[in-house]
């Protein structure tokens, strides 16, 4: 059934323009896996499908990532020129000026549109600006979106944590009390980022919606900065109105720097006048694909070859196989 679905997909792509997502990751078995999703128009509807999942048998450099894509298209007789845009996570192996996979693709298709995943940009933005508030005393080795949820949970339990530390670690307790406004500020700020992030996830996300979400968030940063200067905390409900002027000045300046950094990182999206509406604005589907891989590769199935079996395409695809065609391919056993 997986081969039937892939055959139908490739037949369509041979005569249609399409956009792709590319993302590489390492499996628990230390194998490098390359996932690619494709977006195209069929019957006047936008469709998104898993294009392929292949192991990178040599290394994860841009040249070999491109070679894997080119080899797949050659095998399936899909013209490489049909690719009109490609979205990646912005890693150097993908976007390097000379050795990145997109650079090799542009050598073949000069007009291809390259898109840096808007969600990964947001992650980089948070990592860069979080260093300004390194007085926060706790960190988690998880994705920043989960860090935002962790901050919210921690702040909701702040009083309980303070009571617990009273007999456990008075030094840490005193530092947390001193940093309470910082924790409140970062809790509210990450909540704003999380809300934006959720709008940039999901199927059928296009550059029109992405630009609207990004532009709205940039405007909110300026508005929040002005409100904070007037001691109005509509978007920062956890901040105390009694926090010191020095703290408010630091938060005010941080929001200003954040807005500058944000607009610089997203300037291509903000200045985009006529976006290609079938282009992928992020590599979200590939990230979700790796979550599916993790689900399939359980401890009892850690030797499963996801690139050779049909489990992954069937798990991720909404495309129905041609059952009648499959039935005709199998001879009916005569009764004895």
C-alpha positions in Angstrom: 0.0 0.0 0.0 2.9 2.3 0.8 4.3 1.8 -2.7 0.9 2.4 -4.3 0.6 5.7 -2.5 4.1 6.7 -3.4 3.5 5.8 -7.0 0.4 8.0 -7.2 2.3 10.9 -5.6 5.2 10.6 -7.9 3.0 10.4 -11.0 1.4 13.7 -10.0 4.8 15.4 -9.2 6.2 14.6 -12.7 3.9 17.1 -14.3 3.3 19.6 -11.4 5.3 22.3 -9.6 5.7 21.7 -5.9 7.5 22.9 -2.7 9.5 20.7 -0.3 10.6 20.6 3.3 14.0 19.0 4.1 15.2 18.1 7.6 17.9 15.8 8.8 18.1 14.2 12.2 20.0 11.3 14.0 18.0 8.3 15.2 18.6 6.5 18.5 20.5 3.9 16.5 23.0 6.7 15.4 21.7 6.6 11.9 21.3 9.9 10.0 17.8 10.1 8.6 16.6 12.7 5.9 12.9 13.4 5.7 11.3 15.4 2.9 7.7 16.6 2.7 6.1 18.0 -0.4 3.3 20.5 -1.0 1.4 20.8 -4.2 -1.9 21.6 -5.7 -4.3 18.9 -6.8 -8.0 19.3 -7.8 -7.7 23.0 -6.7 -6.7 22.0 -3.2 -3.3 22.3 -1.4 -2.0 18.8 -0.5 0.9 17.9 1.8 2.5 14.5 1.8 5.7 12.7 2.9 7.9 12.6 -0.1 10.6 10.2 1.2 12.6 9.1 4.2 16.2 8.0 3.4 19.3 7.3 5.4 22.3 9.5 4.8 24.9 6.7 4.4 28.0 8.8 4.1 27.6 12.0 6.2 25.2 14.9 6.8 27.0 17.5 4.7 25.0 19.6 2.3 26.4 17.9 -0.8 25.2 14.5 0.3 21.8 15.9 1.4 21.3 17.4 -2.1 22.6 14.2 -3.8 20.0 12.2 -1.8 17.2 14.5 -3.1 18.5 14.5 -6.6 18.9 10.7 -6.6 15.3 10.2 -5.5 14.0 12.6 -8.2 16.0 10.7 -10.8 14.8 7.3 -9.7 11.1 8.5 -9.7 11.6 10.5 -13.0 10.5 13.7 -11.3 12.1 16.8 -13.0 14.2 18.7 -10.4 13.0 22.0 -12.1 9.5 21.3 -10.7 10.7 22.3 -7.3 9.8 26.0 -6.7 10.7 26.4 -3.1 12.5 24.6 -0.2 12.1 25.1 3.5 14.8 24.0 6.0 15.8 24.6 9.6 18.6 27.0 8.7 21.4 24.6 9.7 24.7 25.2 7.9 24.5 21.9 6.0 21.2 23.2 4.5 21.8 26.9 4.0 25.6 27.3 3.7 26.5 29.8 0.9 28.8 27.4 -1.0 28.5 23.9 0.5 24.9 23.9 1.8 22.3 21.7 0.1 20.3 24.7 -1.1 23.4 26.1 -2.8 23.7 22.9 -4.8 20.0 23.1 -5.6 20.3 26.7 -6.7 23.0 25.6 -9.1 20.4 23.4 -10.8 17.4 25.7 -10.2 18.6 29.4 -9.8 15.1 30.8 -9.1 14.2 28.3 -6.3 12.9 30.1 -3.2 14.7 29.2 0.0 12.8 29.6 3.3 14.4 29.5 6.7 11.9 27.8 9.1 10.0 30.5 11.0 9.8 28.3 14.1 13.5 27.7 14.2 14.1 31.4 13.8 12.0 32.0 16.9 13.9 29.4 18.8 17.2 31.2 17.9 15.7 34.5 18.9 14.7 33.2 22.4 18.2 31.6 22.9 19.9 34.9 22.0 17.7 37.1 24.2 17.5 34.7 27.1 21.1 35.4 28.0 20.2 38.9 29.0 18.4 37.4 32.0 20.9 34.9 33.1 19.9 35.7 36.7 17.3 33.0 36.3 18.6 30.2 38.4 16.9 27.2 36.7 17.2 25.8 33.2 15.9 22.7 31.5 17.5 20.7 28.7 14.3 20.7 26.6 12.9 22.6 23.7 12.3 26.3 24.5 8.5 25.8 24.0 8.6 23.4 26.9 10.8 25.8 28.9 8.0 28.3 28.6 5.5 25.8 30.0 8.0 25.0 32.7 8.4 28.6 33.7 4.6 29.0 33.9 4.3 26.0 36.1 7.2 27.1 38.3 5.8 30.6 38.8 2.4 29.2 39.7 4.1 27.1 42.4 6.5 29.9 43.5 5.2 30.4 47.0 5.2 26.6 47.6 8.8 26.4 46.3 9.8 29.2 48.6 8.2 27.4 51.6 9.9 24.2 50.7 13.4 25.8 50.4 13.1 27.5 53.8 14.6 24.4 55.5 16.4 23.0 52.5 18.5 25.8 50.9 18.1 29.3 52.3 20.7 30.8 49.9 18.8 29.5 46.9 15.5 30.6 48.5 16.8 34.2 49.0 18.1 34.4 45.4 14.7 33.2 44.0 12.9 35.8 46.1 15.3 38.5 44.8 14.7 37.3 41.2 10.9 36.9 41.4 10.2 39.9 39.1 12.7 38.5 36.5 11.0 35.1 36.7 7.5 36.7 36.3 8.7 38.7 33.3 10.2 35.7 31.5 7.1 33.6 32.3 4.9 36.2 30.6 7.3 36.7 27.7 7.6 33.0 26.9 3.8 32.7 27.1 3.7 35.3 24.2 6.2 33.3 22.3 4.4 30.1 22.8 1.1 31.6 21.5 2.9 32.8 18.4 4.6 29.4 18.0 1.3 27.5 18.1 0.0 29.8 15.3 3.0 28.8 13.1 2.3 25.1 13.5 -0.2 22.8 11.8 -1.0 21.7 8.3 -1.6 24.0 5.3 0.4 26.9 6.9 1.3 29.3 4.1 3.4 32.5 3.8 0.4 34.8 3.8 -0.7 33.6 7.3 3.0 33.5 8.4 3.6 37.1 7.4 0.4 38.2 9.3 1.4 36.3 12.5 5.0 37.6 12.4 4.0 41.2 11.6 1.3 41.1 14.4 3.9 39.9 16.9 6.4 42.6 16.0 3.7 45.2 16.5 2.8 43.7 19.9 6.4 43.9 21.1 6.4 47.7 20.5 3.0 48.0 22.1 4.1 46.0 25.1 7.2 48.1 25.5 5.1 51.3 25.5 2.6 49.9 28.0 5.4 48.8 30.3 6.8 52.3 30.2 3.4 53.5 31.6 3.3 50.6 34.1 0.5 48.9 32.2 0.9 45.1 32.4 -1.9 43.8 30.2 0.4 41.2 28.5 2.5 40.7 31.6 0.0 39.9 34.3 2.5 38.2 36.5 4.6 41.3 36.9 4.0 43.2 40.1 3.0 46.8 39.8 5.3 47.5 42.7 8.4 46.3 40.9 11.3 48.8 41.0 12.0 51.4 38.3 15.4 49.8 37.6 13.7 46.4 36.9 11.1 48.1 34.6 13.9 49.9 32.7 15.7 46.6 32.2 12.5 45.0 30.9 11.7 48.0 28.7 15.2 47.9 27.1 15.0 44.1 26.7 11.7 44.4 24.8 13.3 47.1 22.5 16.3 44.9 21.8 14.0 41.9 21.2 12.0 43.9 18.7 15.1 44.9 16.8 16.4 41.4 16.8 13.0 40.0 15.8 12.6 42.3 12.8 16.1 41.6 11.6 15.6 37.8 11.7 12.2 38.0 10.0 12.9 40.8 7.6 12.5 38.6 4.5 9.1 37.5 5.7 8.0 41.1 6.7 9.2 42.5 3.3 7.7 39.7 1.2 5.1 41.4 -1.0 3.9 38.5 -3.2 4.7 35.3 -1.4 4.4 32.0 -3.3 1.3 30.6 -1.6 2.3 26.9 -1.9 5.7 27.5 -0.4 6.4 25.9 3.0 7.1 28.6 5.6 8.6 26.1 8.1 9.9 22.6 8.5 7.2 21.7 11.0 6.0 18.7 9.1 9.5 17.1 9.1 9.7 17.8 12.8 6.4 16.0 13.3 7.7 13.2 11.1 10.6 12.6 13.4 8.1 12.4 16.3 6.4 9.6 14.3 9.8 7.9 13.8 10.4 8.0 17.6 6.9 6.4 18.1 7.7 3.6 15.6 11.2 2.9 17.0 10.2 1.5 20.4 12.6 -0.5 22.5 11.1 -3.7 21.0 11.4 -2.4 17.4 14.6 -0.4 17.5 16.0 -2.4 14.6 13.1 -1.5 12.3 14.2 0.0 9.0 11.8 2.9 8.6 13.3 3.9 5.2 12.8 0.5 3.7 9.5 -0.6 5.1 6.1 1.1 4.5 5.4 1.8 8.1 6.3 5.5 8.1 4.6 6.5 4.9 1.4 4.7 5.9 1.6 6.2 9.4 2.0 9.8 8.1 0.0 9.8 4.9 -3.7 10.7 4.5 -3.6 9.6 0.9 -5.8 6.6 0.3 -4.2 3.7 -1.6 -5.8 2.4 -4.8 -7.3 -0.8 -3.3 -8.8 -2.0 -6.6 -5.4 -1.7 -8.3 -3.8 -3.6 -5.5 -6.4 -6.4 -5.7 -5.8 -6.8 -9.4 -2.1 -7.3 -8.9 -2.6 -10.4 -6.7 -3.9 -13.6 -8.2 -6.9 -15.1 -6.6 -6.2 -18.6 -5.2 -8.5 -21.1 -6.7 -10.5 -23.3 -4.4 -9.5 -27.0 -4.2 
